[in-house]
Amino acid sequence: MNEHTSRARLLAAIEGRTPDRLPVTTHHLMGFYLDNLRKELGVEQLSDQQFFDYFKLDPVQWVSAYKYNTDGNPENWRITQEDIPNDQYKTIRYNITTPRKTLTMVLQGNAHTDWVAEPLLKEKGDIDLIAEYALVSICDVAESNRCIEGFGNRGITRGTVPGFDIYGQPGCWQDAAVLFGVTNLIMETFTDPEWVHAFLKILYDRKLKFVESMAGAKFDLVELGGGSASSTVISPTMFGNFVAPYDSLLIEAAHKAEQRIVYHTCGGMMPLLEIIADMNPDAMETFTPPSMGGDTDLAETKRRIGNRVCLIGGFDQFHFLKDCSPEKTRQEVRRCFEEAGEGGGLILSPSDHFFEADSECLRAFVDEGRKCAY
């Protein structure tokens, strides 16, 4: 088979065709890792694309170009922030001022990542403020296409269905979990499921407007989902009742807008494989192995849904990109390819983010993946 460009290779896998070889890439690059690599290389700046070039991965570009639609009144949804002194973590309180109430959310962060220390919604009635006053994001198609066209055939461009203002996740349930607290949300599915559905419908309506606005944008893949709906967090029954009914409609709308969807689930996935595949995404990720707290059996995953969706991820970055020999890294690459690579439909990638990696192991990861030919 003739050698493909990275873009053609990745698209072949996404579309269920057989590429020339196994596509090898990564999920979002973390600033902590890139900064340490920059210091290792002795350079002043290091971009995502310079990273892809340096290690010879199949490149991915992430584009997030949004704007608010003109329906809402910005004066009714004013966001301000203030630093809160904290000796251990960077801490910021965000205030959203509406005509009826001010909502507050506290985020904390360290060198690796950020997290919600105080959710935005404290009372169930707060969802009415979102429905009445929150501004709605839509896709800036012109700016997105400018970035995409500038990227050319280097690789693929990924977008995402945006999470809620300040901090959120792409999927409806996942966004609600950030805004109300995942434990609180789970409890409400038992005590007040009608309220949970009302909340999800409000978030769905916002996300639907964004998805519909993507018509004409030339993304190759758009992310939906999020970790709060993995089987590590909720049951398959809860997923079927509260996640699938909303996100499946967003996927349908995305397809009408000529967008492909990758459904992101970090954590347990095996009990959800068919449920997610039935939602009709084009790809699924991250397929975290048991050694990293997930439950993925790649061979079984390939057998059960490999003819329905592209599989992205599967590689144990914690044990095989750091503190191991390059040969061990190569063996793990081969294991992934042998278990799930037959006939195409697999994009090898770390199963979600990584913050540390030995460069020799990363080179072995890429080199061995490039040797996995069809």
C-alpha positions in Angstrom: 0.0 0.0 0.0 1.3 3.5 -0.8 2.3 5.7 2.1 -0.5 8.0 3.3 -0.3 11.5 4.6 -1.0 11.7 8.3 -4.4 13.3 7.5 -5.3 10.5 5.1 -4.1 7.9 7.6 -6.1 9.3 10.5 -9.3 9.8 8.3 -9.0 6.2 7.0 -9.1 4.9 10.5 -12.0 7.2 11.6 -14.0 6.2 8.5 -13.5 2.4 9.1 -11.1 2.0 6.2 -7.7 0.4 6.3 -4.8 2.9 6.4 -1.2 2.2 5.2 -0.1 1.7 8.8 -1.3 2.2 12.4 -2.0 5.9 13.0 -0.1 7.1 16.1 -1.0 10.3 17.9 -1.9 11.7 21.3 -4.7 13.4 23.2 -4.6 17.1 24.3 -1.0 18.0 25.2 -0.7 19.3 28.8 1.2 22.5 29.5 3.1 20.9 32.4 4.6 18.3 30.1 5.4 20.7 27.2 7.1 23.1 29.6 9.4 20.3 30.9 10.1 19.1 27.4 11.0 22.6 26.4 13.5 22.8 29.2 14.9 19.4 28.2 15.4 20.5 24.7 16.8 23.9 25.7 14.4 26.0 23.7 12.4 29.1 24.7 9.1 28.0 23.1 7.5 24.7 22.1 4.1 24.5 20.5 1.9 21.5 20.1 2.8 21.2 16.4 6.5 21.4 17.1 6.0 18.5 19.5 4.3 16.5 16.8 7.1 17.2 14.4 9.8 16.4 16.9 8.5 13.0 17.8 7.0 12.3 14.3 3.5 11.6 15.5 0.5 11.9 13.2 -0.5 15.5 14.0 -3.8 16.7 15.5 -4.8 20.4 15.7 -7.4 21.5 18.3 -9.5 24.5 17.4 -12.0 26.2 19.7 -13.5 29.2 18.0 -16.7 30.3 19.7 -18.8 33.4 20.0 -22.0 34.2 21.7 -25.2 34.3 19.7 -27.2 37.6 19.7 -30.3 36.4 21.5 -29.1 37.0 25.1 -28.4 40.2 27.0 -24.8 40.3 28.3 -25.8 42.6 31.1 -28.0 39.8 32.5 -25.1 37.4 32.6 -21.9 39.2 33.8 -18.9 37.1 34.7 -16.2 38.4 37.1 -13.4 36.8 39.0 -11.3 37.3 42.1 -8.2 35.6 43.4 -8.6 33.9 46.8 -5.4 33.6 48.9 -4.4 29.9 49.3 -1.0 28.6 50.4 -1.4 25.3 48.5 -3.4 25.9 45.3 -4.2 28.7 42.9 -7.8 29.5 43.8 -10.2 31.7 41.9 -13.8 32.6 42.7 -16.0 33.3 39.7 -19.2 35.3 40.0 -22.0 35.3 37.5 -24.4 38.2 38.2 -27.9 37.8 36.9 -30.9 40.1 37.6 -32.2 37.7 40.2 -29.1 36.2 41.9 -25.4 36.0 41.8 -24.0 32.5 41.2 -20.5 31.6 42.4 -18.0 28.9 41.5 -14.5 28.3 42.9 -11.8 26.6 40.8 -8.5 25.4 42.2 -5.4 24.3 40.3 -1.8 23.2 40.5 0.9 22.8 37.9 -0.9 19.8 36.4 -4.5 20.6 36.2 -7.6 22.5 37.5 -10.7 21.3 39.4 -14.0 22.5 40.8 -13.7 23.2 44.6 -17.2 24.8 44.7 -19.9 24.0 42.1 -21.8 26.8 40.5 -25.3 25.6 41.3 -26.1 25.4 45.0 -29.9 25.1 44.8 -32.0 23.2 42.3 -33.9 26.3 41.3 -30.7 27.8 40.0 -31.2 25.9 36.7 -33.9 28.4 35.9 -31.3 31.2 35.9 -29.4 29.3 33.2 -32.5 28.8 31.2 -33.5 32.5 31.4 -30.2 34.4 31.3 -27.2 32.4 30.3 -25.6 33.4 27.0 -25.4 30.7 24.3 -22.1 29.9 22.5 -22.2 29.2 18.8 -19.4 28.1 16.5 -17.4 30.8 14.8 -17.3 29.0 11.4 -15.2 31.5 9.6 -12.4 31.5 12.2 -12.6 27.8 12.6 -12.2 27.3 8.8 -9.3 29.8 8.7 -7.4 27.7 11.2 -8.4 24.4 9.6 -7.4 25.5 6.1 -4.1 26.8 7.4 -3.3 23.4 8.9 -3.8 21.8 5.4 -2.9 18.1 5.1 -0.6 18.0 8.1 -3.2 16.0 10.1 -6.7 16.3 11.4 -8.5 19.1 13.2 -10.6 18.3 16.3 -13.2 20.5 17.8 -15.4 20.1 20.8 -18.9 20.8 22.0 -18.1 23.4 24.6 -18.8 22.9 28.2 -20.6 25.5 30.3 -19.1 29.0 30.9 -16.0 29.0 33.0 -15.6 25.2 33.4 -17.5 22.3 32.0 -17.6 19.2 29.8 -19.0 18.5 26.4 -21.7 16.0 27.2 -25.0 17.1 28.8 -24.8 14.8 31.9 -21.1 15.5 32.3 -21.7 19.3 32.2 -24.4 19.0 34.8 -22.0 17.0 37.0 -19.6 19.8 37.0 -22.2 22.5 37.6 -24.0 20.7 40.5 -21.5 18.2 41.7 -21.5 14.6 40.5 -22.5 13.1 43.8 -25.3 15.5 44.2 -26.5 14.8 40.7 -26.4 11.1 41.1 -28.5 11.3 44.3 -31.1 13.5 42.5 -31.6 10.7 39.9 -33.1 8.7 42.7 -34.9 11.4 44.7 -36.0 13.8 41.9 -35.4 12.4 38.4 -37.8 14.8 36.8 -35.6 17.7 38.0 -32.5 16.0 36.6 -34.2 15.6 33.2 -35.3 19.3 33.3 -31.7 20.3 34.0 -30.3 18.1 31.2 -32.9 19.4 28.8 -31.7 23.0 29.5 -28.1 22.1 28.8 -29.1 20.0 25.8 -31.0 23.0 24.3 -27.8 25.1 24.6 -25.5 22.5 23.2 -27.9 21.8 20.3 -27.7 25.4 19.2 -23.9 25.1 19.1 -24.0 21.9 17.2 -26.4 23.2 14.6 -24.2 26.3 14.2 -21.3 24.1 13.2 -22.8 23.5 9.7 -20.1 24.6 7.2 -17.2 24.2 9.6 -14.6 21.8 8.2 -13.7 19.9 11.4 -12.6 16.3 11.0 -13.7 15.2 14.5 -15.7 16.9 17.3 -15.6 15.7 20.9 -18.6 14.9 23.0 -19.0 13.2 26.3 -16.6 13.3 29.3 -15.4 11.3 32.2 -18.3 11.8 34.6 -20.4 9.3 32.6 -17.9 6.4 32.7 -19.0 3.1 34.3 -16.5 4.0 37.1 -18.9 6.7 38.1 -22.4 5.7 37.0 -24.2 2.4 36.1 -25.1 1.4 32.6 -28.8 1.8 33.6 -28.2 5.4 34.7 -26.2 6.0 31.5 -29.1 4.7 29.4 -31.6 6.8 31.3 -29.8 10.1 31.7 -26.9 10.3 29.3 -27.8 8.5 26.0 -31.2 10.2 25.5 -29.6 13.6 25.2 -26.2 13.0 23.7 -27.5 10.7 21.1 -29.7 13.5 19.8 -26.6 15.8 19.7 -24.8 13.2 17.7 -27.7 13.0 15.3 -27.7 16.8 15.0 -23.9 16.8 14.4 -24.3 14.4 11.6 -26.9 16.6 10.0 -24.4 19.4 10.3 -21.9 17.1 8.5 -19.7 16.7 11.6 -18.1 13.5 12.9 -18.3 12.8 16.6 -15.8 11.1 18.9 -17.4 10.1 22.3 -15.0 10.6 25.1 -15.2 8.4 28.2 -12.2 8.2 30.5 -12.6 5.5 33.1 -14.6 2.3 32.9 -16.2 1.6 29.5 -16.7 -2.1 29.0 -20.3 -2.2 30.4 -21.1 0.8 28.2 -19.6 -0.3 24.8 -22.8 -1.2 23.0 -24.8 1.6 24.7 -22.4 4.2 23.4 -22.0 2.6 20.0 -25.8 2.6 19.7 -25.7 6.4 20.1 -24.0 6.3 16.6 -20.7 8.2 17.2 -18.1 7.9 14.6 -15.3 7.1 17.1 -14.9 6.4 20.8 -12.1 7.1 23.2 -10.1 6.7 25.6 -10.2 2.9 26.4 -8.2 3.2 29.6 -6.6 -0.1 30.7 -7.1 -1.7 34.1 -3.5 -0.8 35.0 -4.5 2.8 35.0 -7.9 2.5 36.8 -10.0 1.7 33.7 -11.3 -1.6 32.6 -10.7 -1.9 28.9 -10.0 -5.3 27.3 -8.9 -4.2 23.8 -9.4 -7.5 22.1 -13.0 -7.8 23.5 -13.7 -4.2 22.6 -12.6 -4.9 19.0 -14.8 -8.0 18.9 -17.8 -6.3 20.3 -17.8 -2.8 18.5 -14.8 -2.7 16.3 -16.9 -2.9 13.1 -19.1 0.0 14.3 -16.8 2.8 15.5 -13.2 3.9 15.3 -11.3 3.1 18.5 -8.9 5.9 19.8 -6.6 5.4 22.7 -5.9 2.1 24.6 -2.2 2.7 25.4 -1.1 2.8 29.1 0.9 6.0 29.2 1.5 5.8 33.0 3.5 2.6 32.9 4.9 2.6 29.4 5.9 6.2 28.6 7.8 6.6 31.9 10.1 4.6 34.1 10.4 1.6 31.8 12.7 0.5 29.0 11.9 1.5 25.4 11.6 -2.3 24.6 8.7 -2.5 27.1 7.1 0.5 25.4 7.4 -1.3 22.1 5.8 -4.5 23.5 2.8 -2.5 24.7 2.4 -0.9 21.3 2.4 -4.3 19.7 -0.1 -5.6 22.2 -2.5 -2.9 21.3 -2.1 -3.4 17.6 -2.4 -7.2 17.8 -5.5 -7.0 20.0 -7.4 -4.2 18.2 -5.7 -3.2 15.0 -6.9 -5.9 12.6 -8.4 -4.4 9.5 -7.9 -0.8 10.6 -10.3 1.3 12.7 -7.7 1.9 15.5 -5.8 5.1 16.3 -3.2 4.4 18.8 -3.0 7.1 21.5 -2.3 7.4 25.2 -5.6 6.8 27.0 -6.1 10.5 27.8 -3.6 13.1 29.0 -0.1 12.6 30.4 1.9 14.9 32.4 5.3 13.1 32.3 7.0 11.0 29.7 10.5 9.8 29.0 11.5 11.0 25.6 13.2 7.7 24.7 10.0 5.9 25.6 7.9 8.3 23.5 10.2 7.8 20.6 9.8 4.1 20.9 6.0 4.5 21.1 6.0 6.4 17.8 8.6 4.3 16.0 7.0 1.0 16.9 3.6 2.3 15.9 4.9 3.4 12.5 6.2 -0.2 12.0 2.6 -1.6 12.5 1.8 -1.8 8.8 -1.3 -3.2 7.1 
